[in-house]
Amino acid sequence: MFLAGIVAVVYLQHAWQARQVRKLAPPPPPAAVEKQSTVFSFSKVEQNQTLFTVRASRATEYKQDNQSLLEDVQITIYGRKGDRNDSIHTKSCEYRKGSGEIRCTGVVQIDLESAEDARRAGSGGQASRVVHVETRNVSFDRESGQAKTEEAVEIQFPQGKAKAAGVAYESGDGVVQLLKNVELELQRPGAGGTAGQTNVTGPGISRAKTDCAKGRSAGKPAGVTPEGCERRGDAFRR
């Protein structure tokens, strides 16, 4: 009897310890979940040049539809020449492995900056020249490196601000195209050094030194090109 009592006490003690371990253990993933991980990252490389890197602090891979939920997503773009320091950030996205599409339905922030400007700003040599773009419902294509949305877009840049309906971003060249209903507000120095502004509504925005901006935009404010000048759409280039 004494020996049986000892065995029973040891058994109960082990059972209690097992329950405590189960309480402290993380919950098992739902039946629809294939795998969960705390780190997610992949890059696209061409000719030894990293074009962009996608990172997420957490990834949940689902069994059905071959999709993953990415959380705290950051896409860093270096460009084909390695001269970009652009980034796309949002809280969560769906990653569809089959098509390579990353769809982010919430608010998406895009920051555009050249690698040289980032270096100079980091060393204190010049003020930041980052172009801030905010929109939502963005689709990023893994193969082409294009980010696109048809939603409303707001842009802040050192010389002013802009609004549009829809934007397309080409990560290889760091080019942003405002698709339609463009409203541009440019800050300009006034007479005697006082500040002023120019308001422009309509298509045709380019900050690059293209043939459009240098030639056929005569009489327009700096950075504005006439309708039809950009055949691909309204280009806003950093």
N, C-alpha and C positions, 0 to 999 in steps of 0.2 A: 504493500500500500504506500509506504514511504517513497519507494522508487517511482511508482506511478505518479505520485503527487509532484515529484521533481520534474518528471517528463512533461506533465501538464503545464507547469509554470514556465518551463523553457519554451514550449510550443506557443503559449499565449504571448510571451515576450517577443518572440520572432514575428508573430502575426501582427502585433502592435507596431513593431519597427517597420514592417513591410507597408502597413497602412500609412505611416508617416512619410515614407519615401514616395509613395504614390501621390500623396497630397502635394509634396514639394515639386514633383516632376511637372514639366510643361504639358499642357493638354495635347492629346494626339491630333493630328490634322484631320479635318473633315473628310468624309468618304470621297468627295469630288476632287480633293487636293492630291496631286502626285508627289510634290516635294516643296519644302519651304527652305529658304536660305537667307542669311543675313547680308550677303554680298552678291551683287550682280554687276558684271562688267563685260563689255566687248568693244573692240575697235575695228575700224575699217582701214586697211593699209594698201596703198598703191605705190609700187616702185620704191619701197623702203620709206615711204612718207605716210605717217599716220594722218588720215583725213579728219577723223573724229573719233571720240570715245564716249560710249554711253555707260553711265554708272547709276546704280540704284542702291539705297541702303538696305532694302528688303525686297525679296522676290517670292511670289507664290505661284507655283506651276500647277495648272489644272489638268486633269486627265482628259476631259472632253475639249474638243475644238483646238487643241494644241496651242493654248494661250497661257500667258503669264501676267500676273498683276505686279507691276513695278511701283514701288513707293519711294518718295523723295528722289526724284529723277533729275539727273544733271547730264546734259550733253555738251561736251566741250569740242569746239570745232577749230582745227588748225589750218584748213585749206590745203589746196594742192601744192602750194609753194611754201607752206609752213609759215605764212605771214599773217595769219589770223589768230585772234584770241577771243573768239565769239563763244557764247554759251546760251543754252536753252535750259530753263529750270521750271519744274512744276511739281505738285505734290504726288500725283499718281498717274500712271498710264497703263494701257493694255498693250502687251507685246504679242503679236501674232507671228509665230515662227515661220509658218508656211509662206506667207507673203512678205515677211520682213517689215511689216508696218508697225509703227509705234503710235498709238492713238491716245492723245491726252485731252480729255473732255473738259477739265477744269481750267482755271486761270493759268496762262503760260506767259513767262517773262523771257524775252530774248534780249541779250546784251551784245552789241556789236562794237568791236574794238580791234584795231590792228595790233599785231604783236609788238611792233615798234612803239606805238603809243602806250601800250601797257607797260613796257619796259621803262619808258621815260617817266610815266606817272608814278610807277613804283619807286623810282629813284629820286622823286621830287623835282625832276627837271622840267615838268610842265603839268598843267591842270588836267584832270581827267577829261577825255573826249569821247566817252562812251555814249553810244546811241541806245536808248532804252525803248524797247517795243513790248507792249502788253496786249494780249488778246486771249482767246480761249478756243477749245475744240480744234487743236492742232494735230495734224497727221505728219509724222516723220518717216520717210522711206529709207530703210537700211541700205538699199542698193544704190539709189541715186543721191542720197544725202539731202534731199529736198524736204523742207518743212512748209506746210501749206494749210491755210484755213480760209473759209468764206465769212468768218465772223468779223465784228467790228474790231478795228485796230487803232491803238493810240501810240504815238511815237514822240519821244522827247529827245532833242539833240542840241548841241551847244548853240546853234544859230536860230533855234525856234522849235516848233512842234508841228505835228501833222495828225490827221485822222483819215481813215479810209474804211472801205468795206472789203475785207479780204486782203491777204498778204501771202506772197510766196518767197521763201528764202532758199537760195542756192548756196549750200555750205562749201562747195568747191572753190567758189570765187568770192564769197562773202557778200553777195548781192541780194537786196531785198526789193521786191516788186510790189508796189501798192496796186491792187487790182482794179478798183473803181471807186467812184464817189470821193475823190481825194480833196481834202481841205488842208491847205498849207499856210502856216503863219510864220513869217521870217522876221527876225529881229535885225534891224539895220541902224547904223549911226545916222542921226539927223543933222541938220544944220547947226554949226557951232558946237558939235560934239555931243548933242543931246540924242538920246535913243529914240527910235521910232520902230514901226513894224509895218510889214506888208502882208495883207491877207489875200490869198489866191484860192479859188475854188475850181476844181476840174482836174483832168488827167495830166500827166507829164511832169514827174518830179525826178530829178537826177542830181546827185551831189558829185558824180564822177565827171572828169574832163572828157566827155564823149564828144563826137562830132555834133550830136544833137545840141548839147549844152553850149558848145563853142560857136556853132554856126547858125543853124536855123532858128535859134531862140532869141534873135535880136529884138530888143525892146522889151523883153520879159525880165522880171526880177531875177537876181542871181539864184541859180539852183532850180529854175523852173523852165521846162521845155514846152513848146506848143503841142496841141493835140495832134496825134498821128506821128509824132517824131519818134517815139519808141514803138516799134512794131510788136514787140513781145508784151507790151503793157507799160504801166507807169513804173519806171525804175527809180528806186531810192537806194543809192550806193554809198557805202561807208568807205 
